[in-house]
Amino acid sequence: MKKRPYILSIAGFDPSGGAGLLADCKTFEKLKTQGLFVCTANTIQTDAKFVACHWTDIKVIKKQINVLFSRFTIDVVKIGIIENWTILGEILELLHLLNPTIKIVVDPVLKASTDFDFHGNKQTDFKTVLFDNILSKTEVLTPNYDEIQQLFPKMEIEETIVHISNKTNLYLKGGHNKEAKGKDYLYTKERKVHPINPKLQPIYPKHGSGCVLSSAIAANLALGFPLLKSGFRAKQFTEKYLGSSKELLGRFIK
């Protein structure tokens, strides 16, 4: 039996199982990778309602990361919700210290699919220098259209895309793309643009679909696929998930 590569998810716990660590876990398992998990937040929610978010202390997060790296070889990490940009920067710095060649997929989750704002007005530590340093330590950033506009609200979206792709690869998820719904784009650091078109119909809204796509990209990277191929494979995987049922909680099918 072929040994599965280890892959780490650093994300929140969703008791409904649709998003966060549990969505990542199901995705990793389905794509034949061995998942490891660090919890950044304990949320109180269902697939349709978000009540509260209780953040994990950064000291605990770092201890969890350190103990996993002391036991397992981890070459790919997926990061979901984090309390603030400063803490994300600390986590990225630690990961690169533990493995200088680590590939990190950062999904900048700013709001839940139920429209709950994880940070409210408390995300006051955003600074371009800080965020650029974060970008330089990632393999790929995976925002949707709403999230990318929140990152640099004073910029036009085209300016933001150029700014981010000067620092790292950008996979822009198209579920909120008003001009071509479901059409994703991969913008690479080499200044190349790759449209990734939707193919499967019908599809239905799903709680946690962004988590599934970003963790599928990470899993494919761990399996040895290049970034563009990982993006195409993740898109196909996520479309099957979106088409699995009409309910908000999807199913992982063959």
N, C-alpha and C positions, 0 to 999 in steps of 0.2 A: 504494500500500500504506500502510495506517494505521500511524503511528509508535507503537511500544510505549512505555509509560511505564517509566522506570528504577525499580528497586526494589532495596534493599540488604538482604542477609541477613548478620548477624553471628552466627556459630554455629560449631559444631565439625565436624571432618571425620570421617566414618564410612566406613571402607574397604569395608564391605558395601554402601554406597549406599542403605541403607534409611532412615537418619535424618540429621539435621544438614544441612550445606550441600548435599549431593547430593540429598536429598529436597526441599529448598527449591528447588534449581535445576530439578528436574523439574517441580515444581508451578508455578513461575513461567513456565516455558516452555509448559506445557500451557494455562495461563490467559492466554497472550499478553501477558506482561510481559517486560521485559528485565532479567534478573537481574545483580546485582553482588554480590561476596562477599568477606567478611573472615573469616579463620579464627581462632577463639579457642582451639582445642585440637586436637591430633592424637591420635586415639584408636586403640587396638588392640582390635578387636572383630570379631565376625561378627553375623549377625542373632540368634543364639542364645546368644552368649557374649561377656562383656566382660572384658578383661584389664587394661587400663591407660589412663590419660588423662594426656597431657603438655600443660600449659597454655602458651599463647602469651604472651610478655611484653607487658604493657600498652603499653609504648612502641611496639612493633611494630604492635599493633592500632591505636593512634592514628595512626601514620604511614600505614597502609593506608586508614583512613577519610579522612584529610585529602587524600590524593592522589586518591581517587575523587571527593570533593566538589569538588576543583579542576577536574575534567574534566566531570562529569555533574550534571544537575539531579535531585536525589533528594528526593522528598516523603514517601516511606514507607519505614520500616525495620522489619525483623523481627529480634528478638534471641532466640537460643537459649541454650545453655549458656555461662555466664560463671564465672570462677574463684571470685569472691566478690561480696558486695553492694557493697563499697567500689569495686571495679573497675567494676561495672555502673553505679554512680552517676557515676563519671568519664566513662564512655562516653556516658551520657545527657546529661551537661552539655556535652560536646563536640558532640554531634549538634544540640542546641538552639542552640549558638553558631553552628554552620555554617548552620542553617536554623531560625529561630525558630518556624516554623509546621509543623515536621516532625510526622508521625504515626508513633508507634512502637508496634509490637505486641511485648510482652514475654511470652515463653513461659518461665515459671520452672522449667526442667528441673532437678529435684533428683536424680532417679534415672533410669537407663536402663530400657528395657522388660525387660531381663534382671535387674533389681533391683540393678544396681551403683549404689552411692551415690557421686555425683561429688565430694562434699565430705567424706564420712566425718564425723569429729568436728571438722573443721578450720574449719567455717563458724561462727566465733565472733564475727564482726563484725555479726551481726544486731542492730539496735537499731530500735525503733519509729520514732524520729525519722528515721533514715536511710532506712528502708523507705518511710515516708510520703513522703519527698522523691522517692524513686524512682517511687512510684505517681503523684505529681503531674506527672511528666514523661512519662507514657505515655498513649497513646490507649486501649489496652485490655490487660488482663492475661488470660492464657489458661491457668490451671492446671487440672489434673484434680482429682478429689475427694481423692486421696491427698496431692497437693501442697498444696492449700489448707489442709489440716489440719496440715501440717508448718510452714506459715508462722507461724501463731500457735497453737502446741500447747496453750496454757493457755486458749484461747477455745473456746467451742462454735462449730460451723461457721456457724451463723446469725449469730453475733456477728462472725465474720471476714468474712462476706459484706457485712454492713452497713459494717464498718470500711473495707474495700477500696473498695466502691462509693461511699463518701463522697469518695474521692480520685480515682478513675478508673473507667472502664467495666470490667466484669468478665464475661468469657465463661468460664463454668464447664463444662468438658468432662465428659460423662456416662458415659464408658467404665467408670468405677469407681463409678458411682452404684448403690448396693445396692438402693435402693427402686425405681428405674426405669432399668435399664441402658440406656445409650445416649442418654438424654434430657439435652440440654444446656440451659443457661439463660444468657441475657444480662441482666445487671443493669447498668442505666445510672446515670450520675451524676444523672440527673433523677428517680431513685427509681422507675423503671419496670422491671418484670420481664417478660421475654419468653421463654417456654418454646420450645425448638426440638426438636421430636420426631423420633425416628428413623423412617425410612420404608422404606428398602431392606432386604430380607431375601432370602437369608441373607447374613450378614457374618461375617468371621473375624478373629481377632486379627492385628495387623500390627506389625512392628517399625517404629517411627518414625511411627506414625499421628498422634501429637500434633504432631509437626513439620509434617506435611502440612496438618493443619487450621489451625494458626496461620499458616503461610505462605500458605495459601489465603485466609484473612481479609485478610492484608496485601496480597496481590495484588489482591483485589477492591476494597480501599480505594484502591489505586494506579490502578485503572481508573475510579475516580470514584463507586463505589457507596457509599451511606451505611452506617453500621456495622451496623445490623440486617439490611439486605439482604446485606451482605458475610458476615455470620454464617450466614444461611440458605443462601447459595450455597456457602460453604465446607463446610457440613454435607453438602450433597448431593454435592459433589465428593469428600469424604472417604469417604462411604458407598460410592461407586462403587469407590474404592480398596480399602476393606475387603472388598468383595465380589468383587474381581477374581480371587482364587485362594484356595486353602486353605493356601498356604504363608505363612511369616512375612514374606517379601519380596513386597510388592504390585506391581501393574502399573497403569500410568496408561492407562486406556482412555477411549474416547469416551463 
